Amino acid sequence: MEKTVEFIFDVVSPTAYIAYRRLPEIIERTGATIIWSPVFLGGVMNASGNQPPGTVAAKGQYMNRDMERCAERYKIDFSLNKNFPQNTLSLQRIAVGLNNNDEHGSFLKFIDVCFKAIWVDCKNMGDTNVVTEVLADAGFETEALMNLANDSNVKEKLKSLTNDAVQRGVFGAPTFFVGEEMYFGQDRLDYVEIALSDDK
């Protein structure tokens, strides 16, 4: 039976970015396949009653340093973005649209560009002008992507994915599912790998 790990994410999340960069090695070691599940983190947080770590100043400061340590440990390019938080609703809609249209190569390239823009280059990807520039520089047809962001079917699909995630117990990102077992946070990827290895 094929081993899979579902990766529930929003490119706005720095810990989802670190998880995104760590996943390939885990996939290589376990032979598993990733199920990509974009959601809108703001919707997840609101529906679940969760609050961003930064609402507690000491916790936010600690998490910022902890993410830097994680990035150093795993040799991941990472920079804290002064524009955080930023609204990635349109980006997540585009991700859903690309993934839903079976354009897997374009989907993977798109999320890679977005993660890098936010968490390496510190771009404000909540600004439409910045988004257009970043995507154009990466070789995307920006008008087509913006059409996806405004497509009513894509909007409903993102809402559905987000609501379904909350119904399954998701309260933040990144979240992973191996079978029915849920794991939250990039710092639980060791458990994800164990679960995937146990499933051989």
N, CA and C atoms as an extended XYZ file, in Angstrom:
600
Properties=species:S:1:pos:R:3:atomname:S:1:resname:S:1:resid:I:1 pbc="F F F"
N         0.846       -1.197        0.000 N   MET     1
C         0.000        0.000        0.000 CA  MET     1
C         0.881        1.247        0.000 C   MET     1
N         0.536        2.213       -0.822 N   GLU     2
C         1.325        3.436       -0.916 CA  GLU     2
C         1.247        4.228        0.379 C   GLU     2
N         2.417        4.678        0.831 N   LYS     3
C         2.486        5.495        2.045 CA  LYS     3
C         2.319        6.954        1.653 C   LYS     3
N         1.480        7.657        2.392 N   THR     4
C         1.249        9.067        2.102 CA  THR     4
C         1.286        9.885        3.385 C   THR     4
N         1.713       11.134        3.224 N   VAL     5
C         1.600       12.109        4.299 CA  VAL     5
C         0.888       13.318        3.727 C   VAL     5
N        -0.199       13.694        4.342 N   GLU     6
C        -0.920       14.882        3.914 CA  GLU     6
C        -0.303       16.098        4.595 C   GLU     6
N         0.014       17.106        3.802 N   PHE     7
C         0.654       18.329        4.284 CA  PHE     7
C        -0.336       19.470        4.147 C   PHE     7
N        -0.879       19.911        5.282 N   ILE     8
C        -1.855       20.999        5.309 CA  ILE     8
C        -1.094       22.273        5.643 C   ILE     8
N        -1.174       23.272        4.767 N   PHE     9
C        -0.281       24.417        4.901 CA  PHE     9
C        -0.878       25.697        4.332 C   PHE     9
N        -0.270       26.802        4.743 N   ASP    10
C        -0.483       28.120        4.157 CA  ASP    10
C         0.903       28.739        4.048 C   ASP    10
N         1.216       29.351        2.912 N   VAL    11
C         2.562       29.897        2.716 CA  VAL    11
C         2.867       31.040        3.676 C   VAL    11
N         1.863       31.551        4.377 N   VAL    12
C         2.077       32.621        5.352 CA  VAL    12
C         2.791       32.115        6.608 C   VAL    12
N         2.785       30.808        6.824 N   SER    13
C         3.325       30.239        8.056 CA  SER    13
C         4.819       29.964        7.940 C   SER    13
N         5.638       30.558        8.817 N   PRO    14
C         7.067       30.279        8.770 CA  PRO    14
C         7.403       28.841        9.138 C   PRO    14
N         6.630       28.258       10.042 N   THR    15
C         6.893       26.872       10.395 CA  THR    15
C         6.461       25.924        9.282 C   THR    15
N         5.433       26.303        8.518 N   ALA    16
C         5.071       25.514        7.334 CA  ALA    16
C         6.189       25.573        6.306 C   ALA    16
N         6.844       26.732        6.190 N   TYR    17
C         7.976       26.861        5.265 CA  TYR    17
C         9.118       25.932        5.684 C   TYR    17
N         9.441       25.929        6.973 N   ILE    18
C        10.516       25.045        7.441 CA  ILE    18
C        10.150       23.584        7.197 C   ILE    18
N         8.891       23.238        7.457 N   ALA    19
C         8.431       21.875        7.187 CA  ALA    19
C         8.543       21.544        5.701 C   ALA    19
N         8.160       22.481        4.861 N   TYR    20
C         8.229       22.301        3.406 CA  TYR    20
C         9.649       21.980        2.963 C   TYR    20
N        10.612       22.653        3.575 N   ARG    21
C        12.009       22.424        3.216 CA  ARG    21
C        12.550       21.115        3.798 C   ARG    21
N        11.970       20.654        4.899 N   ARG    22
C        12.426       19.414        5.522 CA  ARG    22
C        11.792       18.160        4.906 C   ARG    22
N        10.614       18.313        4.353 N   LEU    23
C         9.869       17.143        3.873 CA  LEU    23
C        10.592       16.310        2.809 C   LEU    23
N        11.275       16.918        1.829 N   PRO    24
C        11.888       16.094        0.774 CA  PRO    24
C        12.816       14.999        1.291 C   PRO    24
N        13.618       15.292        2.315 N   GLU    25
C        14.516       14.266        2.846 CA  GLU    25
C        13.735       13.140        3.511 C   GLU    25
N        12.650       13.489        4.180 N   ILE    26
C        11.814       12.465        4.812 CA  ILE    26
C        11.163       11.587        3.749 C   ILE    26
N        10.707       12.216        2.687 N   ILE    27
C        10.101       11.471        1.578 CA  ILE    27
C        11.121       10.537        0.941 C   ILE    27
N        12.346       11.026        0.793 N   GLU    28
C        13.404       10.197        0.199 CA  GLU    28
C        13.712        8.988        1.081 C   GLU    28
N        13.732        9.195        2.392 N   ARG    29
C        14.071        8.096        3.304 CA  ARG    29
C        12.944        7.081        3.439 C   ARG    29
N        11.705        7.532        3.329 N   THR    30
C        10.565        6.635        3.593 CA  THR    30
C         9.881        6.122        2.324 C   THR    30
N        10.131        6.791        1.194 N   GLY    31
C         9.458        6.400       -0.039 CA  GLY    31
C         7.998        6.800       -0.080 C   GLY    31
N         7.613        7.722        0.782 N   ALA    32
C         6.211        8.148        0.847 CA  ALA    32
C         5.911        9.194       -0.222 C   ALA    32
N         4.632        9.495       -0.365 N   THR    33
C         4.150       10.517       -1.289 CA  THR    33
C         3.443       11.599       -0.491 C   THR    33
N         3.634       12.857       -0.909 N   ILE    34
C         2.981       13.975       -0.239 CA  ILE    34
C         1.625       14.245       -0.874 C   ILE    34
N         0.602       14.390       -0.054 N   ILE    35
C        -0.685       14.916       -0.490 CA  ILE    35
C        -0.709       16.385       -0.089 C   ILE    35
N        -0.745       17.259       -1.063 N   TRP    36
C        -0.673       18.697       -0.810 CA  TRP    36
C        -2.065       19.250       -0.547 C   TRP    36
N        -2.239       19.912        0.599 N   SER    37
C        -3.551       20.432        0.971 CA  SER    37
C        -3.450       21.890        1.406 C   SER    37
N        -3.557       22.821        0.452 N   PRO    38
C        -3.552       24.244        0.823 CA  PRO    38
C        -4.842       24.603        1.558 C   PRO    38
N        -4.702       25.402        2.620 N   VAL    39
C        -5.852       25.941        3.329 CA  VAL    39
C        -5.573       27.416        3.599 C   VAL    39
N        -6.602       28.131        4.038 N   PHE    40
C        -6.410       29.527        4.449 CA  PHE    40
C        -6.254       29.533        5.955 C   PHE    40
N        -5.040       29.832        6.424 N   LEU    41
C        -4.732       29.727        7.844 CA  LEU    41
C        -5.595       30.659        8.688 C   LEU    41
N        -5.891       31.854        8.166 N   GLY    42
C        -6.758       32.767        8.903 CA  GLY    42
C        -8.108       32.147        9.188 C   GLY    42
N        -8.659       31.444        8.209 N   GLY    43
C        -9.945       30.766        8.389 CA  GLY    43
C        -9.853       29.635        9.386 C   GLY    43
N        -8.760       28.885        9.344 N   VAL    44
C        -8.553       27.799       10.303 CA  VAL    44
C        -8.478       28.349       11.724 C   VAL    44
N        -7.702       29.416       11.897 N   MET    45
C        -7.529       30.000       13.230 CA  MET    45
C        -8.855       30.519       13.777 C   MET    45
N        -9.594       31.232       12.946 N   ASN    46
C       -10.878       31.784       13.390 CA  ASN    46
C       -11.865       30.692       13.758 C   ASN    46
N       -11.962       29.681       12.904 N   ALA    47
C       -12.951       28.627       13.133 CA  ALA    47
C       -12.608       27.761       14.340 C   ALA    47
N       -11.319       27.591       14.614 N   SER    48
C       -10.900       26.729       15.714 CA  SER    48
C       -10.734       27.486       17.022 C   SER    48
N       -10.780       28.819       16.963 N   GLY    49
C       -10.580       29.623       18.162 CA  GLY    49
C        -9.124       29.768       18.554 C   GLY    49
N        -8.215       29.403       17.648 N   ASN    50
C        -6.786       29.511       17.930 CA  ASN    50
C        -6.328       30.958       17.802 C   ASN    50
N        -5.199       31.284       18.432 N   GLN    51
C        -4.628       32.620       18.378 CA  GLN    51
C        -3.174       32.526       17.926 C   GLN    51
N        -2.684       33.490       17.140 N   PRO    52
C        -1.274       33.483       16.725 CA  PRO    52
C        -0.352       33.571       17.941 C   PRO    52
N         0.805       32.918       17.894 N   PRO    53
C         1.746       32.974       19.020 CA  PRO    53
C         2.149       34.397       19.389 C   PRO    53
N         2.191       35.284       18.391 N   GLY    54
C         2.617       36.652       18.636 CA  GLY    54
C         1.689       37.459       19.508 C   GLY    54
N         0.486       36.931       19.767 N   THR    55
C        -0.431       37.653       20.657 CA  THR    55
C         0.073       37.634       22.096 C   THR    55
N         0.982       36.714       22.402 N   VAL    56
C         1.700       36.706       23.683 CA  VAL    56
C         3.136       37.086       23.367 C   VAL    56
N         3.547       38.271       23.784 N   ALA    57
C         4.836       38.828       23.350 CA  ALA    57
C         6.005       37.891       23.626 C   ALA    57
N         6.082       37.349       24.825 N   ALA    58
C         7.207       36.480       25.180 CA  ALA    58
C         7.218       35.217       24.326 C   ALA    58
N         6.025       34.678       24.063 N   LYS    59
C         5.938       33.471       23.235 CA  LYS    59
C         6.352       33.775       21.800 C   LYS    59
N         5.935       34.922       21.283 N   GLY    60
C         6.318       35.301       19.932 CA  GLY    60
C         7.819       35.460       19.797 C   GLY    60
N         8.456       36.100       20.772 N   GLN    61
C         9.905       36.276       20.742 CA  GLN    61
C        10.618       34.940       20.789 C   GLN    61
N        10.125       34.051       21.645 N   TYR    62
C        10.737       32.724       21.742 CA  TYR    62
C        10.610       31.966       20.420 C   TYR    62
N         9.414       31.989       19.834 N   MET    63
C         9.200       31.236       18.599 CA  MET    63
C        10.059       31.769       17.464 C   MET    63
N        10.244       33.075       17.407 N   ASN    64
C        11.106       33.641       16.371 CA  ASN    64
C        12.521       33.080       16.484 C   ASN    64
N        13.039       33.057       17.703 N   ARG    65
C        14.386       32.527       17.898 CA  ARG    65
C        14.425       31.034       17.649 C   ARG    65
N        13.369       30.329       18.044 N   ASP    66
C        13.332       28.886       17.845 CA  ASP    66
C        13.317       28.533       16.363 C   ASP    66
N        12.595       29.318       15.566 N   MET    67
C        12.591       29.066       14.120 CA  MET    67
C        13.964       29.306       13.527 C   MET    67
N        14.652       30.321       14.010 N   GLU    68
C        16.016       30.566       13.535 CA  GLU    68
C        16.927       29.384       13.874 C   GLU    68
N        16.779       28.848       15.074 N   ARG    69
C        17.576       27.686       15.461 CA  ARG    69
C        17.280       26.480       14.585 C   ARG    69
N        15.985       26.265       14.310 N   CYS    70
C        15.594       25.142       13.451 CA  CYS    70
C        16.189       25.294       12.055 C   CYS    70
N        16.114       26.500       11.530 N   ALA    71
C        16.662       26.757       10.202 CA  ALA    71
C        18.163       26.513       10.187 C   ALA    71
N        18.845       26.939       11.222 N   GLU    72
C        20.286       26.705       11.307 CA  GLU    72
C        20.594       25.213       11.381 C   GLU    72
N        19.837       24.501       12.177 N   ARG    73
C        20.084       23.065       12.352 CA  ARG    73
C        19.934       22.303       11.041 C   ARG    73
N        18.888       22.643       10.285 N   TYR    74
C        18.603       21.903        9.061 CA  TYR    74
C        19.153       22.589        7.808 C   TYR    74
N        19.974       23.628        8.018 N   LYS    75
C        20.629       24.332        6.908 CA  LYS    75
C        19.608       24.840        5.888 C   LYS    75
N        18.609       25.532        6.410 N   ILE    76
C        17.535       26.094        5.592 CA  ILE    76
C        17.702       27.604        5.531 C   ILE    76
N        17.676       28.172        4.328 N   ASP    77
C        17.681       29.626        4.188 CA  ASP    77
C        16.387       30.171        4.777 C   ASP    77
N        16.507       31.108        5.702 N   PHE    78
C        15.323       31.611        6.389 CA  PHE    78
C        15.596       32.994        6.941 C   PHE    78
N        14.618       33.891        6.779 N   SER    79
C        14.711       35.232        7.353 CA  SER    79
C        13.353       35.605        7.930 C   SER    79
N        13.358       36.184        9.122 N   LEU    80
C        12.116       36.681        9.694 CA  LEU    80
C        11.619       37.855        8.865 C   LEU    80
N        10.351       37.826        8.505 N   ASN    81
C         9.775       38.829        7.614 CA  ASN    81
C         9.085       39.918        8.439 C   ASN    81
N         9.558       41.151        8.303 N   LYS    82
C         8.976       42.258        9.064 CA  LYS    82
C         7.552       42.585        8.610 C   LYS    82
N         7.161       42.069        7.447 N   ASN    83
C         5.808       42.298        6.941 CA  ASN    83
C         4.809       41.269        7.471 C   ASN    83
N         5.249       40.428        8.396 N   PHE    84
C         4.388       39.395        8.962 CA  PHE    84
C         3.533       39.993       10.075 C   PHE    84
N         2.225       39.628       10.150 N   PRO    85
C         1.517       38.730        9.240 CA  PRO    85
C         1.072       39.451        7.966 C   PRO    85
N         0.818       38.677        6.937 N   GLN    86
C         0.319       39.242        5.692 CA  GLN    86
C        -0.792       38.362        5.144 C   GLN    86
N        -1.652       38.962        4.354 N   ASN    87
C        -2.838       38.261        3.857 CA  ASN    87
C        -2.482       37.435        2.619 C   ASN    87
N        -2.550       36.117        2.769 N   THR    88
C        -2.199       35.220        1.658 CA  THR    88
C        -3.429       34.542        1.057 C   THR    88
N        -4.607       35.125        1.257 N   LEU    89
C        -5.829       34.505        0.752 CA  LEU    89
C        -5.753       34.283       -0.757 C   LEU    89
N        -5.327       35.290       -1.500 N   SER    90
C        -5.240       35.141       -2.962 CA  SER    90
C        -4.212       34.093       -3.347 C   SER    90
N        -3.085       34.058       -2.632 N   LEU    91
C        -2.049       33.065       -2.934 CA  LEU    91
C        -2.557       31.652       -2.690 C   LEU    91
N        -3.289       31.464       -1.609 N   GLN    92
C        -3.815       30.128       -1.312 CA  GLN    92
C        -4.886       29.726       -2.309 C   GLN    92
N        -5.657       30.696       -2.790 N   ARG    93
C        -6.630       30.386       -3.839 CA  ARG    93
C        -5.912       29.932       -5.112 C   ARG    93
N        -4.852       30.629       -5.468 N   ILE    94
C        -4.092       30.243       -6.662 CA  ILE    94
C        -3.510       28.846       -6.484 C   ILE    94
N        -2.981       28.566       -5.290 N   ALA    95
C        -2.425       27.237       -5.028 CA  ALA    95
C        -3.484       26.160       -5.215 C   ALA    95
N        -4.673       26.410       -4.685 N   VAL    96
C        -5.776       25.455       -4.848 CA  VAL    96
C        -6.134       25.307       -6.322 C   VAL    96
N        -6.197       26.425       -7.034 N   GLY    97
C        -6.547       26.373       -8.450 CA  GLY    97
C        -5.548       25.579       -9.263 C   GLY    97
N        -4.269       25.779       -9.023 N   LEU    98
C        -3.242       25.044       -9.762 CA  LEU    98
C        -3.257       23.567       -9.407 C   LEU    98
N        -3.393       23.265       -8.132 N   ASN    99
C        -3.410       21.871       -7.696 CA  ASN    99
C        -4.652       21.162       -8.209 C   ASN    99
N        -5.772       21.866       -8.225 N   ASN   100
C        -7.035       21.280       -8.663 CA  ASN   100
C        -7.069       21.040      -10.164 C   ASN   100
N        -6.246       21.795      -10.907 N   ASN   101
C        -6.227       21.652      -12.362 CA  ASN   101
C        -5.200       20.643      -12.834 C   ASN   101
N        -4.649       19.870      -11.887 N   ASP   102
C        -3.661       18.833      -12.206 CA  ASP   102
C        -2.390       19.398      -12.838 C   ASP   102
N        -2.133       20.678      -12.626 N   GLU   103
C        -0.892       21.276      -13.115 CA  GLU   103
C         0.132       21.172      -11.995 C   GLU   103
N         0.561       19.925      -11.723 N   HIS   104
C         1.354       19.700      -10.518 CA  HIS   104
C         2.691       20.430      -10.573 C   HIS   104
N         3.303       20.454      -11.745 N   GLY   105
C         4.570       21.164      -11.869 CA  GLY   105
C         4.418       22.635      -11.571 C   GLY   105
N         3.391       23.240      -12.116 N   SER   106
C         3.133       24.655      -11.872 CA  SER   106
C         2.781       24.905      -10.416 C   SER   106
N         2.036       23.990       -9.822 N   PHE   107
C         1.663       24.116       -8.421 CA  PHE   107
C         2.896       24.115       -7.524 C   PHE   107
N         3.771       23.147       -7.726 N   LEU   108
C         4.968       23.045       -6.899 CA  LEU   108
C         5.888       24.242       -7.099 C   LEU   108
N         6.008       24.693       -8.331 N   LYS   109
C         6.827       25.874       -8.598 CA  LYS   109
C         6.220       27.096       -7.914 C   LYS   109
N         4.901       27.209       -7.977 N   PHE   110
C         4.221       28.362       -7.388 CA  PHE   110
C         4.437       28.427       -5.880 C   PHE   110
N         4.210       27.325       -5.174 N   ILE   111
C         4.368       27.389       -3.722 CA  ILE   111
C         5.832       27.586       -3.347 C   ILE   111
N         6.740       27.046       -4.143 N   ASP   112
C         8.160       27.252       -3.881 CA  ASP   112
C         8.513       28.735       -4.003 C   ASP   112
N         8.008       29.374       -5.051 N   VAL   113
C         8.257       30.801       -5.257 CA  VAL   113
C         7.670       31.620       -4.117 C   VAL   113
N         6.451       31.286       -3.694 N   CYS   114
C         5.799       32.037       -2.616 CA  CYS   114
C         6.513       31.863       -1.286 C   CYS   114
N         6.855       30.631       -0.942 N   PHE   115
C         7.579       30.398        0.302 CA  PHE   115
C         8.903       31.165        0.317 C   PHE   115
N         9.632       31.100       -0.791 N   LYS   116
C        10.924       31.791       -0.856 CA  LYS   116
C        10.752       33.301       -0.771 C   LYS   116
N         9.760       33.824       -1.469 N   ALA   117
C         9.536       35.268       -1.462 CA  ALA   117
C         9.264       35.774       -0.049 C   ALA   117
N         8.458       35.018        0.705 N   ILE   118
C         8.073       35.463        2.038 CA  ILE   118
C         9.161       35.194        3.067 C   ILE   118
N         9.745       33.975        3.051 N   TRP   119
C        10.591       33.539        4.162 CA  TRP   119
C        12.079       33.499        3.872 C   TRP   119
N        12.467       33.948        2.677 N   VAL   120
C        13.889       34.128        2.376 CA  VAL   120
C        14.145       35.572        1.953 C   VAL   120
N        13.310       36.050        1.003 N   ASP   121
C        13.511       37.390        0.457 CA  ASP   121
C        12.724       38.469        1.201 C   ASP   121
N        11.883       38.057        2.157 N   CYS   122
C        11.120       38.981        3.006 CA  CYS   122
C        10.225       39.933        2.212 C   CYS   122
N         9.617       39.433        1.153 N   LYS   123
C         8.688       40.234        0.357 CA  LYS   123
C         7.332       40.317        1.059 C   LYS   123
N         6.621       41.386        0.787 N   ASN   124
C         5.254       41.518        1.289 CA  ASN   124
C         4.305       40.947        0.240 C   ASN   124
N         4.019       39.657        0.364 N   MET   125
C         3.176       38.991       -0.620 CA  MET   125
C         1.696       39.202       -0.331 C   MET   125
N         1.383       40.107        0.586 N   GLY   126
C         0.022       40.578        0.747 CA  GLY   126
C        -0.270       41.768       -0.134 C   GLY   126
N         0.750       42.274       -0.799 N   ASP   127
C         0.641       43.422       -1.708 CA  ASP   127
C         0.538       42.906       -3.137 C   ASP   127
N        -0.563       43.208       -3.793 N   THR   128
C        -0.814       42.679       -5.141 CA  THR   128
C         0.282       43.067       -6.119 C   THR   128
N         0.799       44.265       -6.020 N   ASN   129
C         1.866       44.702       -6.922 CA  ASN   129
C         3.138       43.878       -6.721 C   ASN   129
N         3.442       43.582       -5.466 N   VAL   130
C         4.618       42.752       -5.176 CA  VAL   130
C         4.398       41.339       -5.698 C   VAL   130
N         3.214       40.804       -5.470 N   VAL   131
C         2.888       39.459       -5.953 CA  VAL   131
C         3.062       39.374       -7.466 C   VAL   131
N         2.514       40.345       -8.171 N   THR   132
C         2.608       40.354       -9.638 CA  THR   132
C         4.059       40.375      -10.091 C   THR   132
N         4.858       41.212       -9.446 N   GLU   133
C         6.274       41.312       -9.813 CA  GLU   133
C         7.020       40.007       -9.549 C   GLU   133
N         6.805       39.430       -8.363 N   VAL   134
C         7.496       38.192       -7.994 CA  VAL   134
C         7.123       37.054       -8.936 C   VAL   134
N         5.834       36.925       -9.221 N   LEU   135
C         5.380       35.822      -10.082 CA  LEU   135
C         5.832       36.013      -11.525 C   LEU   135
N         5.813       37.243      -12.006 N   ALA   136
C         6.281       37.519      -13.366 CA  ALA   136
C         7.769       37.201      -13.485 C   ALA   136
N         8.544       37.593      -12.475 N   ASP   137
C         9.987       37.311      -12.492 CA  ASP   137
C        10.266       35.816      -12.484 C   ASP   137
N         9.338       35.049      -11.916 N   ALA   138
C         9.504       33.593      -11.860 CA  ALA   138
C         9.011       32.907      -13.139 C   ALA   138
N         8.480       33.698      -14.077 N   GLY   139
C         8.058       33.143      -15.357 CA  GLY   139
C         6.601       32.761      -15.455 C   GLY   139
N         5.805       33.165      -14.479 N   PHE   140
C         4.379       32.851      -14.519 CA  PHE   140
C         3.620       33.871      -15.369 C   PHE   140
N         2.506       33.406      -15.942 N   GLU   141
C         1.565       34.288      -16.613 CA  GLU   141
C         0.656       34.841      -15.523 C   GLU   141
N         0.943       36.046      -15.085 N   THR   142
C         0.291       36.575      -13.887 CA  THR   142
C        -1.211       36.776      -14.069 C   THR   142
N        -1.642       37.159      -15.260 N   GLU   143
C        -3.079       37.373      -15.474 CA  GLU   143
C        -3.851       36.085      -15.266 C   GLU   143
N        -3.300       34.976      -15.756 N   ALA   144
C        -3.973       33.679      -15.590 CA  ALA   144
C        -4.056       33.295      -14.117 C   ALA   144
N        -2.992       33.575      -13.363 N   LEU   145
C        -3.010       33.233      -11.941 CA  LEU   145
C        -3.997       34.106      -11.176 C   LEU   145
N        -4.050       35.388      -11.511 N   MET   146
C        -4.999       36.266      -10.833 CA  MET   146
C        -6.438       35.889      -11.169 C   MET   146
N        -6.642       35.375      -12.379 N   ASN   147
C        -7.976       34.873      -12.730 CA  ASN   147
C        -8.362       33.689      -11.839 C   ASN   147
N        -7.387       32.844      -11.532 N   LEU   148
C        -7.654       31.733      -10.616 CA  LEU   148
C        -8.055       32.260       -9.236 C   LEU   148
N        -7.334       33.276       -8.778 N   ALA   149
C        -7.611       33.836       -7.454 CA  ALA   149
C        -9.015       34.403       -7.350 C   ALA   149
N        -9.577       34.809       -8.488 N   ASN   150
C       -10.912       35.419       -8.500 CA  ASN   150
C       -12.001       34.468       -8.991 C   ASN   150
N       -11.630       33.237       -9.289 N   ASP   151
C       -12.584       32.259       -9.793 CA  ASP   151
C       -13.493       31.777       -8.659 C   ASP   151
N       -14.790       31.831       -8.853 N   SER   152
C       -15.734       31.489       -7.778 CA  SER   152
C       -15.607       30.025       -7.355 C   SER   152
N       -15.343       29.134       -8.305 N   ASN   153
C       -15.193       27.719       -7.957 CA  ASN   153
C       -13.953       27.484       -7.102 C   ASN   153
N       -12.871       28.188       -7.437 N   VAL   154
C       -11.641       28.065       -6.656 CA  VAL   154
C       -11.850       28.616       -5.253 C   VAL   154
N       -12.544       29.744       -5.151 N   LYS   155
C       -12.831       30.325       -3.833 CA  LYS   155
C       -13.597       29.340       -2.962 C   LYS   155
N       -14.606       28.704       -3.544 N   GLU   156
C       -15.403       27.742       -2.785 CA  GLU   156
C       -14.593       26.508       -2.414 C   GLU   156
N       -13.693       26.103       -3.311 N   LYS   157
C       -12.850       24.937       -3.031 CA  LYS   157
C       -11.937       25.207       -1.851 C   LYS   157
N       -11.332       26.391       -1.791 N   LEU   158
C       -10.468       26.730       -0.660 CA  LEU   158
C       -11.276       26.773        0.638 C   LEU   158
N       -12.467       27.357        0.585 N   LYS   159
C       -13.333       27.373        1.771 CA  LYS   159
C       -13.629       25.951        2.234 C   LYS   159
N       -13.926       25.087        1.282 N   SER   160
C       -14.268       23.704        1.605 CA  SER   160
C       -13.074       22.976        2.222 C   SER   160
N       -11.898       23.139        1.631 N   LEU   161
C       -10.700       22.495        2.166 CA  LEU   161
C       -10.394       22.995        3.572 C   LEU   161
N       -10.565       24.292        3.774 N   THR   162
C       -10.302       24.887        5.083 CA  THR   162
C       -11.296       24.377        6.121 C   THR   162
N       -12.576       24.375        5.767 N   ASN   163
C       -13.603       23.890        6.695 CA  ASN   163
C       -13.432       22.403        6.998 C   ASN   163
N       -13.094       21.627        5.965 N   ASP   164
C       -12.895       20.193        6.165 CA  ASP   164
C       -11.728       19.944        7.119 C   ASP   164
N       -10.664       20.743        6.971 N   ALA   165
C        -9.504       20.588        7.850 CA  ALA   165
C        -9.901       20.846        9.300 C   ALA   165
N       -10.665       21.900        9.523 N   VAL   166
C       -11.104       22.226       10.891 CA  VAL   166
C       -11.964       21.093       11.452 C   VAL   166
N       -12.843       20.547       10.632 N   GLN   167
C       -13.691       19.448       11.082 CA  GLN   167
C       -12.873       18.224       11.477 C   GLN   167
N       -11.694       18.095       10.895 N   ARG   168
C       -10.820       16.957       11.211 CA  ARG   168
C        -9.934       17.243       12.421 C   ARG   168
N       -10.076       18.415       13.004 N   GLY   169
C        -9.310       18.737       14.198 CA  GLY   169
C        -8.139       19.654       13.983 C   GLY   169
N        -7.958       20.154       12.763 N   VAL   170
C        -6.830       21.040       12.472 CA  VAL   170
C        -7.078       22.407       13.092 C   VAL   170
N        -6.064       22.970       13.726 N   PHE   171
C        -6.184       24.280       14.365 CA  PHE   171
C        -5.065       25.230       13.966 C   PHE   171
N        -4.130       24.760       13.143 N   GLY   172
C        -3.022       25.599       12.711 CA  GLY   172
C        -2.237       24.918       11.604 C   GLY   172
N        -1.127       25.547       11.226 N   ALA   173
C        -0.295       25.008       10.165 CA  ALA   173
C         1.176       25.169       10.542 C   ALA   173
N         1.989       24.164       10.154 N   PRO   174
C         1.627       23.009        9.335 CA  PRO   174
C         0.996       21.891       10.166 C   PRO   174
N         0.096       21.170        9.524 N   THR   175
C        -0.475       19.965       10.110 CA  THR   175
C        -0.271       18.828        9.124 C   THR   175
N        -0.012       17.644        9.659 N   PHE   176
C         0.227       16.462        8.825 CA  PHE   176
C        -0.715       15.349        9.258 C   PHE   176
N        -1.136       14.563        8.279 N   PHE   177
C        -1.884       13.342        8.565 CA  PHE   177
C        -1.161       12.161        7.927 C   PHE   177
N        -0.906       11.158        8.728 N   VAL   178
C        -0.465        9.858        8.220 CA  VAL   178
C        -1.578        8.896        8.586 C   VAL   178
N        -2.340        8.493        7.578 N   GLY   179
C        -3.570        7.766        7.874 CA  GLY   179
C        -4.521        8.697        8.609 C   GLY   179
N        -5.049        8.249        9.731 N   GLU   180
C        -5.960        9.068       10.530 CA  GLU   180
C        -5.240        9.836       11.637 C   GLU   180
N        -3.943        9.578       11.786 N   GLU   181
C        -3.184       10.208       12.869 CA  GLU   181
C        -2.727       11.607       12.469 C   GLU   181
N        -3.000       12.586       13.347 N   MET   182
C        -2.659       13.974       13.077 CA  MET   182
C        -1.428       14.390       13.867 C   MET   182
N        -0.570       15.188       13.202 N   TYR   183
C         0.617       15.745       13.835 CA  TYR   183
C         0.662       17.235       13.515 C   TYR   183
N         0.913       18.058       14.532 N   PHE   184
C         0.945       19.502       14.328 CA  PHE   184
C         2.348       20.052       14.555 C   PHE   184
N         2.811       20.871       13.613 N   GLY   185
C         4.067       21.584       13.778 CA  GLY   185
C         5.241       20.910       13.098 C   GLY   185
N         6.151       21.723       12.574 N   GLN   186
C         7.326       21.165       11.917 CA  GLN   186
C         8.211       20.413       12.915 C   GLN   186
N         8.068       20.715       14.196 N   ASP   187
C         8.855       20.036       15.213 CA  ASP   187
C         8.318       18.650       15.528 C   ASP   187
N         7.270       18.231       14.839 N   ARG   188
C         6.754       16.869       14.983 CA  ARG   188
C         7.011       16.025       13.735 C   ARG   188
N         7.864       16.513       12.865 N   LEU   189
C         8.165       15.747       11.649 CA  LEU   189
C         8.908       14.450       11.957 C   LEU   189
N         9.630       14.389       13.082 N   ASP   190
C        10.256       13.125       13.470 CA  ASP   190
C         9.193       12.056       13.690 C   ASP   190
N         8.084       12.451       14.306 N   TYR   191
C         6.987       11.502       14.528 CA  TYR   191
C         6.347       11.090       13.204 C   TYR   191
N         6.236       12.064       12.305 N   VAL   192
C         5.698       11.760       10.972 CA  VAL   192
C         6.575       10.723       10.279 C   VAL   192
N         7.881       10.910       10.356 N   GLU   193
C         8.782        9.960        9.707 CA  GLU   193
C         8.686        8.577       10.339 C   GLU   193
N         8.575        8.523       11.649 N   ILE   194
C         8.421        7.243       12.322 CA  ILE   194
C         7.146        6.548       11.850 C   ILE   194
N         6.057        7.324       11.763 N   ALA   195
C         4.781        6.751       11.318 CA  ALA   195
C         4.884        6.222        9.895 C   ALA   195
N         5.564        6.954        9.042 N   LEU   196
C         5.732        6.506        7.661 CA  LEU   196
C         6.628        5.288        7.571 C   LEU   196
N         7.656        5.239        8.418 N   SER   197
C         8.554        4.088        8.425 CA  SER   197
C         7.872        2.854        8.989 C   SER   197
N         7.031        3.042       10.003 N   ASP   198
C         6.304        1.922       10.590 CA  ASP   198
C         5.298        1.324        9.628 C   ASP   198
N         4.932        2.121        8.622 N   ASP   199
C         3.890        1.699        7.682 CA  ASP   199
C         4.465        0.936        6.505 C   ASP   199
N         5.763        0.616        6.558 N   LYS   200
C         6.392       -0.084        5.425 CA  LYS   200
C         5.861       -1.501        5.307 C   LYS   200
